Amino acid sequence: MAENNNFVDRINTKRELTFKAPEDIYTLTPPFPREITLDINNRCNHKCYFCANPKIRKYDSLDLDLAFDLMKQAKDNGSTDLALQATGEPFMDKRLPEFIKEGKRLNYDYIYLNTNGALANPKNAKPVIDAGCDSIKFSINAHNRKDFKKVHGYDDFEKVIENLKWMYKYRNENNIKMGIYVSTVKNSKHDVVEEKIEKIINENCDRFDFREISNQGGSMMELKDSEKIEEGNILGSLKKDEIKLRCVYPFNRIVVNPHGFVVACTADFHKQLEIGDTTKNSLIDIWNNAEFKYLRNKHLNNKLEGIYCNKCVNNIDCETTNLLNAFKEQL
C-alpha cells in the first residue's frame, strides 16, 4: 500500500488525538479546539443499515455565508483543521469546492472529508481535489457487489471502486499532495474477508482501516445485541481494555450542524445535543457558555443519566431529554 508524503502520519496523529486526548483538556473551560467540524449537509445517497442518517426527520444544508463566517471565527481562535462532514454525504452538496477554497484562503492547514464514494466521480471530485482538499476517506463496507448492496442499501460497489481507482490515479499523475484512505466496518451483514478487500483497494489508497460498529452516538441502540458493541464503547473501534468512560468531544471538538447550531457530537443525528445558536452567538462564547460547562461537568463526573450521551458512553438504552431542556431543569 503506497504512502503519500506525510499524510499517513497526519491521520495517525489525528486518530491519536481523538482516542487518547491529553489529560489537560478535561476541564470546564478547555482551550478552543484546533479542529472545527462543519456538517454542511445532512443528506445521504446511501442507507447503511448501521447508520442513523435514514432516521433524520428534517434535511438541511448549512448556510454558505454563515459557514464562511464560522470558519473565520474558528481560525481567529486558533483552529488549524477543518472537517466537512458529520451526519451526511459531503458530495451531495454541490458547494463543496467552495467550502474548501475558502478554507484554504483562510490558511487552514488540513481540510478533510469522508465519503461513501458513490458520487466521488471525476466530474464531482476533480473540483474538490483541485480546490485543495488535504484528504478524502472512502467508507467501503463490503468486498463484493452482493454484500455491498446489503450493507449500503444500494448497488454501487463497482462505481465506488472505479471512483477510488480514478482518484488515486489522478492524484499521482498530477503530483497532488492529498491523502486517500479507506475504512470498512466489521458487521453482521456479511463476513469481512480482510485479504479480499485489501486486494481490491491495495494499490489505490494510502491507508486502510478496519473498524468496529458503534451505536452512532446512541441513535442506533438496536445494534447493541446484534453487533456486540462493547459496553462503554464511544467510537466503536477501541478494545474493551482501552475504553475510558469519558468522551473527548465536549472538550476538544466544536461541531456545527446544518441548522447552524453548535452540537456536542458529530453523531447528533436528532439534535439532542445542541449547545448554542451560531446566528445569535459567537463560537468562542458558545464554547465557554454555561450549557457547555454543564455538559462537561456531567462527563467529568460520569453522571450522564437523563442526557443523550448516556446511550453512547455507557451503551445504555434509556430515557433521555434534550440537553438544553436538561440544563434548564437544573437551574
C-alpha positions as CSV (number, residue, x, y, z in Angstrom):
1,M,0.0,0.0,0.0
2,A,1.5,3.3,-1.1
3,E,2.2,6.2,1.3
4,N,1.8,9.7,0.1
5,N,4.2,12.2,1.8
6,N,3.3,12.9,5.4
7,F,-0.4,12.5,5.2
8,V,-0.4,9.0,6.7
9,D,1.5,10.3,9.7
10,R,-1.0,13.2,9.9
11,I,-4.0,10.9,10.0
12,N,-2.3,8.8,12.6
13,T,-1.8,11.9,14.7
14,K,-5.4,12.9,14.3
15,R,-6.6,9.4,15.5
16,E,-4.3,9.6,18.5
17,L,-5.8,13.0,19.4
18,T,-9.3,11.6,19.1
19,F,-8.8,8.4,21.0
20,K,-6.2,9.4,23.5
21,A,-6.7,13.1,24.1
22,P,-4.2,14.9,26.5
23,E,-5.5,15.0,30.1
24,D,-5.2,18.8,30.4
25,I,-8.2,19.3,28.1
26,Y,-10.5,17.8,30.6
27,T,-11.6,20.9,32.4
28,L,-14.8,23.0,32.3
29,T,-13.1,25.6,30.1
30,P,-10.7,23.8,27.8
31,P,-8.7,25.7,25.1
32,F,-10.6,26.4,21.9
33,P,-10.3,23.3,19.6
34,R,-7.7,23.0,16.9
35,E,-10.4,21.4,14.7
36,I,-13.8,22.7,13.6
37,T,-16.4,20.3,12.0
38,L,-19.0,21.8,9.7
39,D,-21.9,19.4,8.9
40,I,-22.5,21.2,5.6
41,N,-25.3,18.9,4.6
42,N,-27.1,16.0,6.3
43,R,-28.5,14.3,3.3
44,C,-27.1,10.9,2.2
45,N,-27.4,8.9,-1.0
46,H,-26.9,5.6,0.8
47,K,-28.9,3.8,3.6
48,C,-26.3,1.8,5.5
49,Y,-28.1,-0.4,8.0
50,F,-25.8,0.6,10.8
51,C,-26.1,4.4,10.3
52,A,-28.7,6.7,11.8
53,N,-28.9,9.0,8.8
54,P,-32.1,7.5,7.4
55,K,-33.8,8.4,10.7
56,I,-33.3,12.1,10.2
57,R,-36.6,13.8,10.0
58,K,-35.6,17.2,8.5
59,Y,-32.8,17.5,5.9
60,D,-31.0,20.8,5.6
61,S,-27.8,22.4,4.4
62,L,-25.6,24.9,6.3
63,D,-25.9,28.5,5.0
64,L,-22.8,29.3,3.0
65,D,-22.2,32.8,4.3
66,L,-22.7,31.6,7.9
67,A,-20.3,28.8,7.3
68,F,-17.6,31.1,5.9
69,D,-18.0,33.4,8.9
70,L,-17.7,30.4,11.3
71,M,-14.6,29.2,9.5
72,K,-13.0,32.7,10.0
73,Q,-14.1,32.8,13.7
74,A,-12.6,29.4,14.4
75,K,-9.3,30.3,12.5
76,D,-9.1,33.5,14.5
77,N,-9.4,31.5,17.7
78,G,-6.6,29.1,16.8
79,S,-8.2,26.3,14.8
80,T,-6.0,24.7,12.1
81,D,-8.1,21.8,10.8
82,L,-11.4,21.8,9.1
83,A,-13.7,18.8,8.7
84,L,-16.6,19.0,6.2
85,Q,-18.6,16.1,7.3
86,A,-20.7,14.6,10.1
87,T,-24.1,13.1,9.5
88,G,-24.4,13.4,5.7
89,E,-22.6,12.7,2.5
90,P,-20.4,15.7,1.5
91,F,-20.5,15.1,-2.2
92,M,-24.3,15.6,-2.2
93,D,-23.5,19.3,-1.6
94,K,-22.6,21.0,-4.9
95,R,-21.0,23.8,-2.9
96,L,-18.2,21.5,-1.5
97,P,-15.4,23.0,-3.6
98,E,-16.4,26.5,-2.4
99,F,-16.0,25.4,1.3
100,I,-12.5,24.1,0.6
101,K,-11.4,27.1,-1.4
102,E,-12.5,29.4,1.4
103,G,-10.8,27.2,4.0
104,K,-7.5,27.4,2.0
105,R,-7.9,31.2,1.6
106,L,-8.1,31.3,5.4
107,N,-4.9,29.2,5.6
108,Y,-6.4,26.1,7.3
109,D,-3.6,23.6,7.5
110,Y,-5.7,20.5,6.9
111,I,-9.1,20.1,5.3
112,Y,-10.7,16.6,5.0
113,L,-13.9,14.7,4.5
114,N,-15.3,11.2,4.5
115,T,-17.5,9.8,1.7
116,N,-19.2,6.6,0.7
117,G,-17.6,7.2,-2.7
118,A,-20.6,6.7,-5.0
119,L,-20.7,10.4,-6.0
120,A,-16.9,10.9,-6.0
121,N,-16.6,10.6,-9.7
122,P,-14.3,12.7,-11.9
123,K,-16.9,15.3,-12.5
124,N,-17.6,15.9,-8.8
125,A,-14.3,15.0,-7.2
126,K,-11.9,16.8,-9.5
127,P,-13.1,20.3,-8.4
128,V,-12.8,19.2,-4.7
129,I,-9.3,17.9,-5.2
130,D,-8.2,20.9,-7.2
131,A,-9.6,23.3,-4.6
132,G,-7.0,21.9,-2.1
133,C,-8.7,19.2,-0.1
134,D,-6.0,17.5,2.0
135,S,-7.5,14.1,2.4
136,I,-10.6,12.1,1.4
137,K,-11.6,8.8,3.1
138,F,-13.8,6.3,1.4
139,S,-16.1,4.2,3.6
140,I,-16.3,0.8,1.7
141,N,-18.1,-1.7,3.9
142,A,-18.0,-4.9,1.8
143,H,-15.7,-6.7,-0.6
144,N,-18.2,-7.7,-3.3
145,R,-21.3,-6.3,-5.1
146,K,-23.8,-8.5,-3.3
147,D,-22.7,-7.7,0.2
148,F,-22.2,-4.1,-0.6
149,K,-25.9,-3.7,-1.5
150,K,-26.9,-5.5,1.7
151,V,-24.8,-3.1,3.8
152,H,-25.1,0.2,1.9
153,G,-28.6,-0.3,0.6
154,Y,-27.6,0.5,-3.0
155,D,-25.8,-1.4,-5.7
156,D,-22.9,1.0,-6.1
157,F,-19.9,-1.3,-5.3
158,E,-18.4,-1.2,-8.8
159,K,-19.0,2.5,-9.1
160,V,-17.3,3.2,-5.8
161,I,-14.2,1.1,-6.7
162,E,-14.0,2.8,-10.1
163,N,-14.1,6.2,-8.4
164,L,-11.4,5.2,-5.9
165,K,-9.1,4.0,-8.6
166,W,-9.7,7.1,-10.7
167,M,-8.9,9.4,-7.7
168,Y,-5.7,7.6,-6.8
169,K,-4.5,7.7,-10.4
170,Y,-5.4,11.4,-10.9
171,R,-3.7,12.4,-7.7
172,N,-0.5,10.5,-8.5
173,E,-0.3,11.6,-12.2
174,N,-0.7,15.3,-11.1
175,N,1.6,15.0,-8.1
176,I,-1.1,16.3,-5.8
177,K,-0.4,16.3,-2.1
178,M,-3.6,14.7,-0.8
179,G,-4.2,11.6,1.3
180,I,-6.6,8.9,0.1
181,Y,-7.8,6.5,2.8
182,V,-10.3,3.6,3.0
183,S,-12.1,2.2,6.0
184,T,-14.6,-0.7,6.4
185,V,-16.7,-1.8,9.3
186,K,-16.9,-5.3,10.6
187,N,-20.6,-6.1,10.7
188,S,-23.2,-8.9,10.9
189,K,-24.5,-8.5,7.3
190,H,-21.5,-10.2,5.8
191,D,-18.2,-11.9,6.7
192,V,-15.5,-9.4,6.1
193,V,-12.6,-11.1,4.5
194,E,-9.6,-8.9,5.1
195,E,-7.5,-10.4,2.3
196,K,-10.2,-9.9,-0.3
197,I,-11.0,-6.3,0.4
198,E,-7.3,-5.4,0.8
199,K,-6.6,-7.0,-2.6
200,I,-9.3,-4.7,-4.2
201,I,-8.0,-1.5,-2.7
202,N,-4.4,-2.3,-2.0
203,E,-2.8,-0.2,-4.8
204,N,-5.4,2.6,-4.6
205,C,-5.1,4.2,-1.2
206,D,-2.5,5.3,1.4
207,R,-4.1,3.7,4.4
208,F,-6.7,1.0,5.1
209,D,-8.5,0.6,8.4
210,F,-11.0,-1.9,9.9
211,R,-13.4,-0.5,12.4
212,E,-16.0,-1.9,14.7
213,I,-19.6,-0.7,14.5
214,S,-20.7,1.9,17.1
215,N,-24.2,2.8,18.3
216,Q,-23.9,6.1,16.4
217,G,-23.9,8.3,19.4
218,G,-26.8,6.4,20.9
219,S,-29.0,6.7,17.8
220,M,-28.7,3.0,16.9
221,M,-29.4,1.2,20.1
222,E,-31.0,-1.6,18.1
223,L,-27.4,-2.7,17.1
224,K,-26.5,-3.3,20.7
225,D,-27.1,-7.1,20.7
226,S,-26.7,-7.9,17.0
227,E,-23.3,-6.2,16.7
228,K,-22.0,-7.0,20.2
229,I,-20.9,-3.4,20.8
230,E,-18.6,-3.3,23.8
231,E,-20.1,-1.5,26.9
232,G,-18.8,2.0,27.1
233,N,-17.5,1.9,23.5
234,I,-17.8,5.5,22.5
235,L,-16.4,5.3,19.0
236,G,-16.8,1.6,18.3
237,S,-13.1,0.9,17.4
238,L,-11.5,0.7,20.8
239,K,-10.8,-2.6,22.5
240,K,-12.5,-3.1,25.9
241,D,-9.3,-2.6,27.9
242,E,-8.7,0.7,26.1
243,I,-12.2,2.2,26.9
244,K,-12.5,5.2,29.2
245,L,-15.9,6.4,30.2
246,R,-15.1,9.9,29.2
247,C,-15.8,11.3,25.7
248,V,-13.3,13.7,24.2
249,Y,-15.9,15.6,22.0
250,P,-17.2,18.1,24.5
251,F,-13.5,19.0,25.3
252,N,-11.7,19.2,22.0
253,R,-14.2,19.4,19.2
254,I,-16.5,22.1,18.0
255,V,-19.2,20.8,15.6
256,V,-21.8,22.9,13.8
257,N,-24.9,21.1,12.4
258,P,-26.7,22.1,9.2
259,H,-29.2,24.2,11.1
260,G,-26.4,26.5,12.4
261,F,-26.2,25.1,16.0
262,V,-23.1,24.1,17.8
263,V,-23.6,20.5,18.9
264,A,-21.6,18.4,21.3
265,C,-21.1,15.4,19.0
266,T,-20.7,14.6,15.3
267,A,-23.2,11.8,15.7
268,D,-26.0,14.1,17.0
269,F,-28.5,13.0,14.3
270,H,-31.6,14.1,16.2
271,K,-30.5,17.5,17.6
272,Q,-30.4,16.3,21.2
273,L,-27.1,17.9,22.0
274,E,-27.4,21.4,20.7
275,I,-25.4,23.8,22.7
276,G,-25.8,27.3,21.1
277,D,-27.1,29.1,18.0
278,T,-24.3,30.5,15.9
279,T,-26.6,33.0,14.3
280,K,-27.0,34.6,17.7
281,N,-23.7,34.0,19.5
282,S,-20.1,33.7,18.5
283,L,-18.2,30.4,18.5
284,I,-16.0,31.4,21.4
285,D,-19.0,32.5,23.5
286,I,-20.7,29.2,22.9
287,W,-17.6,27.2,23.6
288,N,-17.4,28.9,27.0
289,N,-21.1,29.1,27.8
290,A,-22.9,27.6,30.8
291,E,-24.6,24.9,28.8
292,F,-21.2,23.5,27.5
293,K,-19.8,23.7,31.0
294,Y,-22.9,21.8,32.3
295,L,-22.3,19.0,29.8
296,R,-18.5,18.8,30.5
297,N,-19.2,18.6,34.2
298,K,-21.6,15.7,33.5
299,H,-18.8,13.9,31.6
300,L,-16.1,14.7,34.1
301,N,-18.2,13.1,36.9
302,N,-19.7,10.4,34.8
303,K,-23.2,11.5,35.7
304,L,-24.8,11.2,32.4
305,E,-28.2,9.9,33.4
306,G,-31.0,11.7,31.6
307,I,-29.0,13.1,28.7
308,Y,-28.3,11.6,25.3
309,C,-24.6,10.9,26.0
310,N,-25.5,8.1,28.4
311,K,-26.7,6.0,25.5
312,C,-23.3,6.3,23.8
313,V,-20.7,6.4,26.5
314,N,-22.4,3.7,28.6
315,N,-24.3,1.9,25.8
316,I,-27.5,2.1,27.8
317,D,-30.9,2.2,26.1
318,C,-32.6,4.7,28.4
319,E,-35.0,7.6,28.5
320,T,-33.2,10.9,27.8
321,T,-34.1,14.6,27.3
322,N,-32.8,17.3,25.0
323,L,-29.6,18.8,26.5
324,L,-30.9,22.3,26.7
325,N,-34.0,21.2,28.4
326,A,-31.9,19.2,31.0
327,F,-29.8,22.3,31.5
328,K,-32.9,24.5,32.2
329,E,-34.4,22.0,34.6
330,Q,-31.3,22.1,36.9
331,L,-31.4,25.9,37.2
